[in-house]
Amino acid sequence: MSKRADKRTFEDDSMCISTGTTKKQKSHSSSERNDAVVDSNRAKEIMTRTNTQLTEQLENLQKLIQYIRANISELDKGGLKKKTTVGVFGKSGSGKSSLINAILERTDLLPSGTTHACTSVIIQIEANLTDSNYTAEIEFISKEEWKEEFNTIQKILSEDSEESDAVFSTANDKIRALYGEKGLSKALEKDGYLPEIPEFLTSTAKIITCPNTTDLKNKIRCYIQHLDLSAGGCYWPVVKSVTIKVPDCKEFLEHIVLVDLPGTGDYNKSRDQMWRSKLRECSTVWIVSETNRAGSDKETWELVSNSVGDMAQGGECSSICFICTKTDDINPKEYIETESLKDKDFHITLEDSQNSREKKSECILHRNRKLKDMVKRSFTQQRTIKRHFNCDDNFLSVFTVSSQEFNKEDPILTQEQTEIPLLRNLLKMYNNNHKSEMAKQYISGAHGILSLIQGLKATNNTMGQRGGTMEENHKLHKDLKRNLQKELKNLEGHFAEIKSSLEEKLSQGATESEKKCVKIASNIVAPKDVDGRGFHRILAALCENNGFHKSKNGEILDLNMSLTKHMKQYINQAFCDLFPVKGKVTDNHALQAIIDTFTIIKENLIKEYERSPVLSHMLKFLQTEEMKLKARLKQEIVKRKKQMYESLPESIKTTMLPCYQNAAAIGGKGSMKIKQDILLNHIETSKSEMFQKAKTEMLHMLREMLDYTVKEIETRLTESMKYSLLNARTLPFTDVSKDMEELKRLSTQD
């Protein structure tokens, strides 16, 4: 082998050795790089997971905070209805306006009906809590409704009739009030519209603001009263309601609405619907009657009897005040002779220079005492009213008042003897009761929310301790969930009994209604011994208004309501038992009593966890949530039971609507008989379907109410249990222990 070859071989070997070493190094270096990549990816996975967990924790914490803030917001809205409604009920001229003026100590606020007749416009009075002005908000009926009513008025006035005809007179009054003496021709020129009231044309409320009562009264008079009909410019026919806000009366009107509910006046569909709606809202009703006829005032009691269903089963009225007005209207000499009284009976001496004043004062007070007894005896004879209410000794209160004596500079009665201060104190009591209940619910609800927050803070402090806070939470959650299912099952059992009981009553009522409906309808649409010349207009108006007619003096013909007479007779007591409105409900058959006894937090759980720094707070929170839930359900049940009670006549009206429309379209000679036949034949042929449909619709509404109650309880409590017991997030930096002590102190105050 040549040297050159040896050299090449040596170089090759050297290269091989060199090359072999480099491969190992590269392999080792590549492995390190791969491990580094794996470690880096693993680290990224960990950080991604950590970031996801933090995001989830943040989202869960945000949800928790949102839940707490939503509870605070719900608390601020309040669980009670916004205000307590007091209805003032009575005929025009009974002294309602003067009474309200005296109570408010504003002698010039509401126009009285002494010189001009009042209309059926609803007047609401509230406190102005923003400034010192007097304001009136005037709400009009819709343009479409007025157009429909105007066409009916035009039809009535175009026919030959006498001024004494009640329907003709009402129609004529409306046109003359709006357009003046030659009302109909002027109205036709404007096609029934009123360019003088831009708010009416744009369907918005008209706001009037004045610094004093006199200016306000003068500006609103044309919207609520009959004035000089020859001039026109009176807009009450198109006014639905007037809301007056009065300053400086916070102590008795802050949470109260006084509603003047006129018992007489013209009929308007929109106003009547609002009248009934307001009557159903009344917690108490003040019946106003003049003293000279209060003891035997059949008309006022009849007005109340006609509306008692809207007050009781269809409403939430829990008491009645009968107020005898104008007690100063007395002739002492005549009264003494009538009652066979003598001066010695009053302990008055003839030498007394104030003999005549004292004698009148004593006569007034003597008659007042006697009148109160008479009214109470009269109430015991009002069977229709008493059938609708579960009356106790406190249900009826009687007052004898004199607004004139209260306002006099030199009265013969003291202010206390006028009894105006008693009524003002009654309003204060209503106001304070409403305010106290609102405060009680708010403080209790706030304490519950703070208990949740404090429990979440305590959870953070006990994390890692022996026993494990979350383990205890899960155990309590399991117990409460089991209690919830058990209590819901019991609730559904009670509800099944309620449905069965009401269905039985409705079936009995429907059967009797089928038998007697034609006779009931005949007495209304074809009464005997009635002058046909006047009645044909009443019948026409009844058909035009879908079965309803109200005369100027307050007499009501309601065919739909009359047809439900027997169904309501069967269910009235059931409604009183199921939905009582007076005081604390203790009857175990009442729906509210059944709900009040519902609880998932049993006494054994409270004792078991009373020493737990976390779960004692959570149980307090859940107790508060139960209380808030029951308060909300109470309001919802009251609202739905009103709708249920109204569903019977509404269902009948729907079934009767085709025949009302057909009958209303009939005119000319012999039209009254044809209208009567259309109505009675329709009732005869559809009576079975009509009453079964009404029954089915009411039962459907009951089922919806009860199903809603069960679902709401389950959903709300399940959510509260989740956030308080299954939530692993905490609020470590929020210490509300001092705030809780403050709320506890507030809750014990009167």
Buried (B, 14 or more C-beta within 10 A) or exposed (E): EEEEEEEEEEEEEEEEEEEEEEEEEEEEEEEEEEEEEEEEEEEEEEEEEEEEEEEEEEEBBEEBEEBBEEBEEBBEEBBBBEBBBBBBBBBBBBBBBBBBBBBBBBBEBBBBBEEBBBBBBBBBBBBBEEEEBBBBBBBBBEBEBBEBBBEBBBBBBEEEBEEEBBBBBBBBBBBBBBBBEEBBEBBEEEEBBBEEBEEBEEEEBBEBBBEEBBBBBEBBBBBBBBBEBEEBBBBBBBBBBBBBBBBEBEEBBBBBBBBBBBBBBBBBBBBBEBBBBBBBBBBBBBBBBBBBBBBEBEBBBBBBBBBBBBBBBBBBBBBBBBBBBBBBEBEBEEBBEEEEBEBEEBEBEEEEEEBEBBBBBBBBBBBBEEBBEBBEEBBEEBEEBBBBBBBEEEBBBBBBBBBBBBBEEEBBBEEEBBBBBBBBEBBBEBBBEBBEBBEBBBBBBBBBBBBBBBBBBBBBEBEEEEEEBBEBBEEBBEBBBEBBEEBBEEBEEBBEEBBEBBBEBBBBBBBBBBEEBBEBBBEBBBEEEEEEEBBBBBBBBBBBBBBBBBBBEBBBBBBBBBBBBBBBBBBBBBBBBBBBBBEEBEBEBBBBBBBBEBBBBEEEBEEBBEEBBBBBBBBBBBBBBBBBBBBBBBEBBBBBBBBBBBBBBEBBBBBBEEBBEBBBEBEEEEBBEBBBBBBBEBBEEBBEEBBBBBBBBBBEBBEEBBEBBBEBBBEBBEEBBEBBBEBEBBBEEEEBEEBBEBBEEBEEEE
